[in-house]
């Protein structure tokens, strides 16, 4: 029992904290909390960085399986293309010209039948009623 009392005695002899020391203790606690928050933010950023690296490696490995671009091109067997771009451009140009002509014909008024025997349309325009 004497040993137990000896252990308790030093804790009972704690000196009271002064007012200035209380502020220092609060400042120390605030600084400790700020450092702890900074450490947590740093850890989160590091985890995002590591996650980004892992996602990048996964995407690259999948892309290598699916895409063939670059130095292995000489190994590929090229087949004849079914489409000739020059012919397609010519066909599209012809279709556009035909559509424009059709629109022009549709917009032009249909001439009324002439009752006069004069075949010169300019002369018909000069005649007044």
ZADO-1210 file (C-alpha; in nm, 4 decimals, padded with zeros to 6 digits):
<atoms>
<atom x="00.0000" y="00.0000" z="00.0000" code="UNK" pos="1"/>
<atom x="00.2801" y="00.2329" z="00.0625" code="UNK" pos="2"/>
<atom x="00.3819" y="00.1902" z="-00.2967" code="UNK" pos="3"/>
<atom x="00.0377" y="00.2836" z="-00.4224" code="UNK" pos="4"/>
<atom x="00.0390" y="00.5977" z="-00.2103" code="UNK" pos="5"/>
<atom x="00.3792" y="00.6920" z="-00.3437" code="UNK" pos="6"/>
<atom x="00.2562" y="00.6632" z="-00.6979" code="UNK" pos="7"/>
<atom x="-00.0441" y="00.8868" z="-00.6299" code="UNK" pos="8"/>
<atom x="00.1542" y="01.1508" z="-00.4450" code="UNK" pos="9"/>
<atom x="00.3437" y="01.2959" z="-00.7434" code="UNK" pos="10"/>
<atom x="00.0208" y="01.3495" z="-00.9379" code="UNK" pos="11"/>
<atom x="-00.1313" y="01.5325" z="-00.6443" code="UNK" pos="12"/>
<atom x="00.1613" y="01.7722" z="-00.6252" code="UNK" pos="13"/>
<atom x="00.0940" y="01.9234" z="-00.9697" code="UNK" pos="14"/>
<atom x="00.1420" y="02.2984" z="-00.9686" code="UNK" pos="15"/>
<atom x="-00.1537" y="02.5109" z="-01.0813" code="UNK" pos="16"/>
<atom x="-00.1329" y="02.6532" z="-01.4358" code="UNK" pos="17"/>
<atom x="-00.0920" y="03.0276" z="-01.4621" code="UNK" pos="18"/>
<atom x="-00.3108" y="03.2417" z="-01.6905" code="UNK" pos="19"/>
<atom x="-00.0277" y="03.3009" z="-01.9417" code="UNK" pos="20"/>
<atom x="00.0504" y="02.9318" z="-01.9553" code="UNK" pos="21"/>
<atom x="-00.3154" y="02.8528" z="-02.0341" code="UNK" pos="22"/>
<atom x="-00.2978" y="03.0658" z="-02.3474" code="UNK" pos="23"/>
<atom x="00.0226" y="02.8955" z="-02.4498" code="UNK" pos="24"/>
<atom x="-00.1401" y="02.5567" z="-02.4013" code="UNK" pos="25"/>
<atom x="-00.4407" y="02.6616" z="-02.6132" code="UNK" pos="26"/>
<atom x="-00.2097" y="02.7937" z="-02.8853" code="UNK" pos="27"/>
<atom x="-00.0140" y="02.4713" z="-02.8791" code="UNK" pos="28"/>
<atom x="-00.3367" y="02.2725" z="-02.9125" code="UNK" pos="29"/>
<atom x="-00.4527" y="02.4912" z="-03.2038" code="UNK" pos="30"/>
<atom x="-00.1166" y="02.4531" z="-03.3764" code="UNK" pos="31"/>
<atom x="-00.1321" y="02.0786" z="-03.3224" code="UNK" pos="32"/>
<atom x="-00.4828" y="02.0652" z="-03.4746" code="UNK" pos="33"/>
<atom x="-00.3706" y="02.2752" z="-03.7739" code="UNK" pos="34"/>
<atom x="-00.0754" y="02.0449" z="-03.8316" code="UNK" pos="35"/>
<atom x="-00.3067" y="01.7471" z="-03.8024" code="UNK" pos="36"/>
<atom x="-00.5448" y="01.8961" z="-04.0615" code="UNK" pos="37"/>
<atom x="-00.2541" y="01.9705" z="-04.2962" code="UNK" pos="38"/>
<atom x="-00.1325" y="01.6133" z="-04.2571" code="UNK" pos="39"/>
<atom x="-00.4804" y="01.4800" z="-04.3365" code="UNK" pos="40"/>
<atom x="-00.5025" y="01.6996" z="-04.6476" code="UNK" pos="41"/>
<atom x="-00.1565" y="01.5868" z="-04.7554" code="UNK" pos="42"/>
<atom x="-00.2539" y="01.2228" z="-04.7080" code="UNK" pos="43"/>
<atom x="-00.5739" y="01.2720" z="-04.9138" code="UNK" pos="44"/>
<atom x="-00.3803" y="01.4368" z="-05.1960" code="UNK" pos="45"/>
<atom x="-00.1232" y="01.1580" z="-05.1888" code="UNK" pos="46"/>
<atom x="-00.4005" y="00.8964" z="-05.2044" code="UNK" pos="47"/>
<atom x="-00.5619" y="01.0725" z="-05.5019" code="UNK" pos="48"/>
<atom x="-00.2239" y="01.0841" z="-05.6733" code="UNK" pos="49"/>
<atom x="-00.1692" y="00.7130" z="-05.6175" code="UNK" pos="50"/>
<atom x="-00.5251" y="00.6394" z="-05.7336" code="UNK" pos="51"/>
<atom x="-00.4641" y="00.8450" z="-06.0470" code="UNK" pos="52"/>
<atom x="-00.1481" y="00.6507" z="-06.1249" code="UNK" pos="53"/>
<atom x="-00.3271" y="00.3188" z="-06.0803" code="UNK" pos="54"/>
<atom x="-00.6203" y="00.4245" z="-06.2997" code="UNK" pos="55"/>
<atom x="-00.3762" y="00.5506" z="-06.5640" code="UNK" pos="56"/>
<atom x="-00.1856" y="00.2228" z="-06.5679" code="UNK" pos="57"/>
<atom x="-00.5109" y="00.0262" z="-06.5949" code="UNK" pos="58"/>
<atom x="-00.6377" y="00.2415" z="-06.8833" code="UNK" pos="59"/>
<atom x="-00.3065" y="00.2178" z="-07.0646" code="UNK" pos="60"/>
<atom x="-00.2921" y="-00.1604" z="-07.0337" code="UNK" pos="61"/>
<atom x="-00.6471" y="-00.1893" z="-07.1721" code="UNK" pos="62"/>
<atom x="-00.5702" y="00.0549" z="-07.4535" code="UNK" pos="63"/>
<atom x="-00.2642" y="-00.1454" z="-07.5568" code="UNK" pos="64"/>
<atom x="-00.4844" y="-00.4512" z="-07.5973" code="UNK" pos="65"/>
<atom x="-00.7400" y="-00.2704" z="-07.8137" code="UNK" pos="66"/>
<atom x="-00.5487" y="-00.0158" z="-08.0246" code="UNK" pos="67"/>
<atom x="-00.2656" y="-00.0742" z="-08.2677" code="UNK" pos="68"/>
<atom x="-00.0803" y="00.2457" z="-08.3420" code="UNK" pos="69"/>
<atom x="00.2852" y="00.2996" z="-08.4004" code="UNK" pos="70"/>
<atom x="00.5809" y="00.0744" z="-08.4470" code="UNK" pos="71"/>
<atom x="00.3795" y="-00.2437" z="-08.5195" code="UNK" pos="72"/>
<atom x="00.2129" y="-00.0915" z="-08.8262" code="UNK" pos="73"/>
<atom x="00.4475" y="-00.2703" z="-09.0667" code="UNK" pos="74"/>
<atom x="00.3149" y="-00.6023" z="-08.9367" code="UNK" pos="75"/>
<atom x="-00.0458" y="-00.5210" z="-09.0226" code="UNK" pos="76"/>
<atom x="-00.2046" y="-00.6627" z="-09.3362" code="UNK" pos="77"/>
<atom x="-00.3569" y="-00.3819" z="-09.5356" code="UNK" pos="78"/>
<atom x="-00.6642" y="-00.4646" z="-09.7388" code="UNK" pos="79"/>
<atom x="-00.7928" y="-00.2777" z="-10.0377" code="UNK" pos="80"/>
<atom x="-01.0342" y="-00.0055" z="-09.9388" code="UNK" pos="81"/>
<atom x="-01.3870" y="-00.0336" z="-10.0670" code="UNK" pos="82"/>
<atom x="-01.4311" y="00.3423" z="-10.0836" code="UNK" pos="83"/>
<atom x="-01.2653" y="00.5861" z="-10.3201" code="UNK" pos="84"/>
<atom x="-01.2896" y="00.9276" z="-10.1611" code="UNK" pos="85"/>
<atom x="-01.2353" y="01.1129" z="-10.4873" code="UNK" pos="86"/>
<atom x="-01.5268" y="00.9330" z="-10.6539" code="UNK" pos="87"/>
<atom x="-01.7473" y="00.9958" z="-10.3515" code="UNK" pos="88"/>
<atom x="-01.6673" y="01.3686" z="-10.3640" code="UNK" pos="89"/>
<atom x="-01.7505" y="01.3830" z="-10.7341" code="UNK" pos="90"/>
<atom x="-02.0826" y="01.2036" z="-10.6788" code="UNK" pos="91"/>
<atom x="-02.1758" y="01.4357" z="-10.3948" code="UNK" pos="92"/>
<atom x="-02.0896" y="01.7407" z="-10.6069" code="UNK" pos="93"/>
<atom x="-02.3066" y="01.6107" z="-10.8942" code="UNK" pos="94"/>
<atom x="-02.5985" y="01.5449" z="-10.6584" code="UNK" pos="95"/>
<atom x="-02.5703" y="01.8942" z="-10.5154" code="UNK" pos="96"/>
<atom x="-02.5671" y="02.0477" z="-10.8625" code="UNK" pos="97"/>
<atom x="-02.8739" y="01.8460" z="-10.9616" code="UNK" pos="98"/>
<atom x="-03.0567" y="01.9585" z="-10.6463" code="UNK" pos="99"/>
<atom x="-02.9702" y="02.3216" z="-10.7122" code="UNK" pos="100"/>
<atom x="-03.1004" y="02.2932" z="-11.0709" code="UNK" pos="101"/>
<atom x="-03.4202" y="02.1282" z="-10.9488" code="UNK" pos="102"/>
<atom x="-03.4732" y="02.4084" z="-10.6979" code="UNK" pos="103"/>
<atom x="-03.4165" y="02.6708" z="-10.9666" code="UNK" pos="104"/>
<atom x="-03.6682" y="02.4990" z="-11.1966" code="UNK" pos="105"/>
<atom x="-03.9208" y="02.4708" z="-10.9143" code="UNK" pos="106"/>
<atom x="-03.8849" y="02.8388" z="-10.8275" code="UNK" pos="107"/>
<atom x="-03.9098" y="02.9651" z="-11.1885" code="UNK" pos="108"/>
<atom x="-04.2687" y="03.0638" z="-11.2745" code="UNK" pos="109"/>
<atom x="-04.4370" y="02.8629" z="-11.5424" code="UNK" pos="110"/>
<atom x="-04.4907" y="03.0920" z="-11.8456" code="UNK" pos="111"/>
<atom x="-04.8503" y="03.1485" z="-11.9467" code="UNK" pos="112"/>
<atom x="-04.9357" y="03.0344" z="-12.2989" code="UNK" pos="113"/>
<atom x="-04.8987" y="03.3164" z="-12.5533" code="UNK" pos="114"/>
<atom x="-05.2056" y="03.3990" z="-12.7527" code="UNK" pos="115"/>
<atom x="-05.0157" y="03.6157" z="-12.9898" code="UNK" pos="116"/>
<atom x="-04.8204" y="03.4698" z="-13.2727" code="UNK" pos="117"/>
<atom x="-04.5164" y="03.6775" z="-13.1791" code="UNK" pos="118"/>
<atom x="-04.2430" y="03.4479" z="-13.0576" code="UNK" pos="119"/>
<atom x="-04.0292" y="03.7267" z="-12.9188" code="UNK" pos="120"/>
<atom x="-04.1001" y="03.7462" z="-12.5438" code="UNK" pos="121"/>
<atom x="-03.9283" y="04.0850" z="-12.5167" code="UNK" pos="122"/>
<atom x="-04.1845" y="04.2336" z="-12.7515" code="UNK" pos="123"/>
<atom x="-04.4681" y="04.0940" z="-12.5376" code="UNK" pos="124"/>
<atom x="-04.3289" y="04.2700" z="-12.2331" code="UNK" pos="125"/>
<atom x="-04.3323" y="04.6081" z="-12.4107" code="UNK" pos="126"/>
<atom x="-04.6997" y="04.5871" z="-12.4972" code="UNK" pos="127"/>
<atom x="-04.9170" y="04.7716" z="-12.2514" code="UNK" pos="128"/>
<atom x="-05.2839" y="04.7177" z="-12.1820" code="UNK" pos="129"/>
</atoms>
